[in-house]
Amino acid sequence: MKVRADVCIVGGGPAGLVLALLLGRQGIDAVVLEKHATFLRDFRGDTVHPSTLQLMDELGLGDELARLPHRIVRDFSITYEGGDTFRPADFTRLRVAHPYIMMLPQWDFLELLARHGDFTLYRRCEVITVNRRDRRVVGVTARTPDGPVEVVAPLTVACDGRHSTVRRDLGLKSRDYGAPIDVLWFQLPREPTDPEGLAGRIGSGRLFIGIDRGDYWQLGWVVPKGGDKRIRAAGLPAFRAGIAASVPYLAERVGELQRWDQISTLTVRVDRLYRWHVPGALLIGDAAHAMSPVGGVGINLAIQDAVAAAHVITAAFAKGRPPTERELALVQRRRTFPTAGTQLVQRALQRAVLVPAVTGRPARPPLPVRLLDRYPPLRALPARVIGIGLRPEHV
């Protein structure tokens, strides 16, 4: 089967669907290729930050988004071994319409975007190769249950994540900054007497991050790079004992973890392409710059990329043609500063907080964390970096 479109978007994540929605509203024919049958997959980022909530208001979708089941997070706490709790970020100090983070299952967010977008979404459609003519990208070929599909488009936008097929097929080079950590993700039931919101616990060489999902916790055990192999080799009883020792209020619930397939490993990468574009193609989001999970900002940066890309693409099609490579370069030029700045902050936090925590070195939190806790007005600074970003975009 052959499909023709103005823009072929690879990947039906937040960046891909926001871009398709914006293009569709301007009368640009966009096709989105999503390799999975549904959006229902665990351990995708579920943090919707104030900058994204503002964008949803600007799109006229804020009220409907607020009606979806969600949790509100207004600050972030870290509890060290011994019981001392620090609150380094306070989102209520932001002067914005939504001074909080919304914890919303990503599949609900994506279904909302899909319902309201004037674009074509193909599910179970996995891109296997990028098609080129005279060194210019002219579309892609995808695999579906009904056979191959060729999408012909003057512009292809890759939003297919850190394991991007488009990125690999184009042979684009990146700068790898390395990441000293990985994360083991799992779920345990949550009781009404438990803490609320986002909470970290550090002690005995272990670092846990808890995300309040209402009736259950999504938990991340942060380990040194490759440390999941050692933990798995020690066996599930040792894994459960480590949770109980570090997060005492979960001790009676660790028995819920009976199989290793209940625990997923997130291999952390931090990198950035030297060039986000080639003739006929643009890469945004994690396809262009893999982010650390620190701050949960990856989704929101990807959405900001999509808004910036939509402005450039729409302006070109308004002139009756697809964007030139020079115009595509404008997206990278605008988005490099917030991307590089955020990665710099993430790498600094990994070195100062996460690495000492997972190697058993911290007897007390680093000085910046103590200062933020001692002087509450300072908590607005990390809240702004996390919640708003270094260069927010608007529709």
C-alpha positions in Angstrom: 0.0 0.0 0.0 1.2 3.5 -0.8 0.1 6.5 1.3 0.8 10.2 0.4 0.9 13.0 2.9 2.4 16.5 3.4 4.3 15.3 6.5 5.1 11.8 7.7 5.5 11.7 11.5 7.3 8.6 12.9 6.2 7.8 16.5 2.9 8.4 18.2 4.3 9.7 21.5 3.6 13.2 23.0 5.9 15.0 20.5 4.5 13.2 17.5 0.8 13.7 18.4 1.2 17.4 19.5 3.0 18.1 16.2 0.3 16.3 14.1 -2.4 18.2 16.0 -0.8 21.6 15.4 -0.2 20.8 11.7 -3.7 19.5 11.2 -5.2 22.7 12.5 -3.3 24.6 9.8 -4.7 22.3 7.1 -1.4 20.4 6.6 -2.0 16.7 5.8 0.0 14.7 8.5 0.2 11.0 8.9 1.4 9.5 12.2 2.9 6.0 12.3 2.8 4.3 15.7 4.3 0.8 16.0 2.1 -0.4 18.9 -1.5 -1.3 18.8 -2.4 0.9 21.8 -0.9 3.6 23.9 -1.3 1.4 27.0 2.3 0.7 28.1 3.7 0.9 31.6 6.7 3.0 32.7 6.3 5.8 30.2 6.8 9.3 31.6 3.6 10.5 33.2 4.7 14.0 34.4 2.8 16.8 32.7 4.6 20.0 33.7 3.2 23.6 34.0 4.6 24.5 30.6 2.7 21.7 28.9 -0.5 22.5 30.9 -0.2 26.0 29.6 0.1 24.7 26.0 -3.0 22.5 26.5 -4.9 25.6 27.6 -3.7 27.4 24.5 -5.0 24.5 22.4 -8.4 24.6 24.1 -7.9 21.2 25.7 -7.0 22.2 29.3 -10.5 21.6 30.7 -10.8 18.2 29.2 -7.3 17.3 30.3 -8.2 18.3 33.9 -11.2 15.9 33.8 -9.0 12.9 33.3 -8.0 10.9 36.4 -4.8 12.4 37.7 -2.8 13.4 40.8 -1.4 16.9 41.6 2.2 17.3 42.8 3.1 20.6 44.3 6.6 19.8 45.7 9.3 17.2 45.9 10.8 15.7 49.1 14.0 13.7 49.8 14.3 11.7 53.0 17.8 10.7 54.0 18.7 7.8 56.3 18.0 8.9 59.8 14.7 10.6 58.9 15.8 14.1 57.8 13.5 15.3 55.0 14.4 18.1 52.6 12.1 19.8 50.0 14.3 21.3 47.3 11.5 22.3 44.8 8.2 24.0 45.4 6.0 24.5 42.4 3.5 26.6 44.2 6.0 29.5 44.1 5.7 29.7 40.3 3.7 32.6 38.9 1.9 30.5 36.3 -1.7 29.3 35.6 -0.8 25.8 36.8 1.7 25.9 39.7 2.0 22.1 40.0 2.9 18.9 38.1 0.0 16.8 36.9 0.6 13.0 37.3 -1.4 11.7 34.4 -1.2 8.2 32.7 0.5 8.9 29.4 -1.9 6.7 27.5 -4.9 8.9 28.6 -2.9 12.0 27.5 -2.1 10.5 24.1 -5.7 9.3 23.5 -6.9 12.9 24.2 -4.5 14.3 21.6 -5.5 11.6 19.1 -9.2 12.3 19.6 -8.8 16.0 18.9 -6.3 16.0 16.1 -7.1 16.4 12.4 -4.6 13.8 11.2 -4.3 10.2 10.2 -3.0 7.8 12.9 -1.8 4.3 11.8 -1.3 1.9 14.7 0.7 -1.3 14.5 2.7 0.4 11.8 6.5 0.0 12.5 8.9 1.9 10.4 11.7 -0.3 9.1 13.5 2.0 6.6 13.8 5.6 5.5 13.4 6.1 1.7 15.6 8.5 -0.2 15.9 9.9 -3.7 18.9 11.9 -4.8 20.1 12.1 -1.1 16.8 13.6 0.0 14.4 11.8 2.4 11.1 11.2 0.6 9.2 9.1 3.1 9.5 5.7 4.9 8.5 2.1 4.5 6.7 0.5 7.4 5.7 -3.0 8.5 2.0 -3.7 9.3 0.0 -6.9 10.0 -1.5 -6.5 6.5 1.8 -6.1 4.7 4.3 -3.3 4.0 3.2 0.4 3.7 5.1 3.0 1.9 4.5 6.6 3.0 5.5 9.2 0.5 5.9 12.7 1.9 8.2 15.8 1.2 8.9 16.0 5.0 9.5 13.2 7.5 9.7 14.1 11.2 11.2 11.5 13.6 9.6 11.4 17.0 10.4 7.7 17.7 12.4 8.1 20.8 15.9 7.2 22.0 16.0 4.0 19.9 14.9 5.9 16.8 14.8 3.8 13.6 15.0 7.0 11.5 18.1 8.2 13.5 19.8 4.8 13.0 18.9 4.5 9.3 20.1 8.0 8.5 23.4 7.3 10.3 23.4 10.5 12.2 26.2 11.0 14.8 25.6 12.1 18.4 27.7 13.2 21.3 27.2 10.7 24.1 27.6 12.3 27.6 27.3 9.0 29.4 25.1 8.2 32.3 26.3 6.7 35.6 22.9 5.3 36.5 20.1 3.0 35.5 16.7 2.6 37.0 14.6 -0.5 38.0 10.9 0.4 37.7 8.1 -1.5 39.5 4.7 -1.0 41.2 3.4 -1.6 44.7 0.0 -0.8 46.3 -0.4 2.6 47.9 -2.3 3.2 51.2 -4.1 6.4 52.2 -1.7 6.9 55.1 1.4 6.9 52.8 3.1 10.2 51.8 1.7 12.0 48.8 3.3 13.3 45.5 6.9 12.8 44.5 9.2 11.4 47.2 12.8 10.2 47.2 14.5 8.1 49.9 18.3 7.8 50.2 20.3 5.5 52.5 22.6 2.5 52.8 23.7 2.8 49.2 20.2 2.8 47.9 18.1 5.5 46.2 14.4 5.1 45.6 12.0 7.5 43.8 8.3 7.1 44.5 5.6 8.5 42.2 2.1 8.7 43.7 -0.4 7.2 41.3 -3.3 7.3 43.6 -4.0 3.6 44.4 -0.4 2.5 43.7 3.2 3.7 43.7 5.4 3.7 40.7 8.8 3.1 42.2 12.2 3.5 40.8 15.3 1.9 42.4 18.2 4.0 41.0 21.4 1.8 40.6 24.9 2.3 39.3 25.2 1.8 35.5 24.7 -1.9 34.9 23.9 -2.6 38.5 20.6 -4.3 37.7 22.5 -7.5 36.8 24.0 -7.7 40.3 20.6 -7.0 41.9 18.9 -9.6 39.8 21.6 -12.2 40.5 21.1 -11.7 44.2 17.5 -12.9 43.8 14.0 -11.6 44.5 14.1 -12.1 48.3 17.1 -9.7 48.5 15.4 -7.3 46.2 12.3 -7.2 48.5 14.4 -6.9 51.6 16.2 -3.9 50.1 12.9 -2.1 49.5 11.7 -2.9 53.0 14.9 -1.5 54.5 14.8 1.7 52.6 11.1 2.4 52.5 9.7 1.0 55.7 6.0 1.8 55.0 6.2 -0.6 52.0 7.7 -3.5 54.0 4.3 -5.3 54.4 3.6 -5.0 50.6 6.9 -6.2 49.0 5.4 -9.7 48.8 3.4 -8.5 45.8 6.7 -8.8 43.8 6.7 -12.4 42.9 8.4 -12.4 39.4 11.2 -10.5 37.7 8.9 -9.7 34.8 7.2 -7.3 37.2 10.4 -5.2 37.3 11.6 -3.3 34.2 15.1 -1.9 33.7 15.4 1.6 32.2 18.8 2.0 30.7 19.6 5.7 31.1 21.3 7.6 28.2 22.2 11.2 27.8 23.2 12.2 24.3 22.5 14.8 21.6 22.7 14.7 17.9 25.3 17.0 16.2 22.7 17.6 13.5 18.9 17.2 13.9 18.1 17.4 10.2 18.9 16.3 6.7 17.2 17.2 3.4 13.6 16.1 3.8 13.8 15.0 7.5 13.8 16.5 11.0 14.4 14.7 14.3 13.0 16.0 17.6 12.5 14.8 21.2 14.5 11.8 22.4 15.2 10.9 18.7 17.4 14.0 18.7 18.5 14.2 22.3 18.1 11.4 24.9 17.4 12.8 28.3 18.1 11.4 31.8 15.0 10.7 33.9 16.2 13.4 36.4 13.3 15.9 36.8 11.0 13.9 34.5 11.5 16.7 31.9 11.9 14.5 28.8 8.3 14.6 27.7 7.9 18.3 28.2 11.1 19.1 26.2 9.9 16.8 23.4 6.5 18.7 23.3 8.3 22.0 23.3 10.4 20.7 20.3 7.1 19.8 18.5 5.7 23.3 19.0 8.9 24.9 17.7 8.9 22.5 14.7 5.2 23.3 14.0 5.9 27.0 13.6 8.7 26.4 11.1 6.8 23.7 9.1 3.6 25.7 9.0 5.4 28.9 7.8 6.9 26.9 4.9 3.7 25.2 3.8 2.0 28.6 3.9 4.3 29.5 1.1 3.2 26.5 -0.9 6.2 24.2 -0.3 7.8 22.0 2.3 10.6 23.5 4.5 14.1 23.7 3.2 16.9 22.1 5.2 18.0 25.6 6.2 14.5 26.2 7.7 14.7 22.9 9.5 17.9 24.0 11.0 16.0 26.8 12.7 14.3 24.2 14.9 17.7 22.9 16.1 19.0 26.4 16.6 16.1 27.4 18.8 15.9 24.2 20.8 19.6 23.5 21.4 19.9 26.0 24.3 17.1 24.6 26.4 18.1 21.0 25.6 21.9 21.5 26.3 21.1 23.6 29.4 18.7 20.9 30.8 21.2 18.1 30.1 23.9 20.1 31.9 21.7 20.4 35.0 20.8 16.7 34.8 24.5 15.7 34.6 25.4 17.9 37.5 22.6 16.4 39.7 23.7 12.9 38.7 27.2 13.6 39.9 26.3 15.6 43.0 23.3 13.6 44.3 22.6 10.3 42.5 26.1 8.8 42.2 26.9 9.4 45.9 23.5 8.0 46.9 23.9 4.8 45.0 27.5 4.2 46.1 26.7 4.6 49.8 28.8 7.8 50.3 26.3 10.5 51.4 26.1 11.1 55.1 24.1 14.2 54.5 22.7 16.0 51.5 24.9 18.3 49.4 25.1 22.0 50.2 22.7 23.2 47.4 20.0 20.8 48.7 20.4 22.1 52.3 20.3 25.7 51.1 17.1 25.2 49.2 15.5 23.6 52.2 16.7 26.3 54.6 15.6 29.3 52.4 12.1 28.4 51.0 12.0 31.2 48.3 15.0 29.6 46.6 12.9 26.5 45.9 11.2 28.4 43.0 14.4 28.2 41.0 14.6 24.4 40.6 10.8 24.4 40.2 11.1 26.8 37.3 13.8 24.8 35.6 11.8 21.6 36.0 8.3 22.9 35.5 8.7 25.7 32.9 12.1 25.0 31.2 14.7 27.3 29.8 12.8 28.4 26.7 9.1 27.6 26.9 7.2 27.6 23.6 3.7 28.8 22.9 1.1 28.0 20.2 
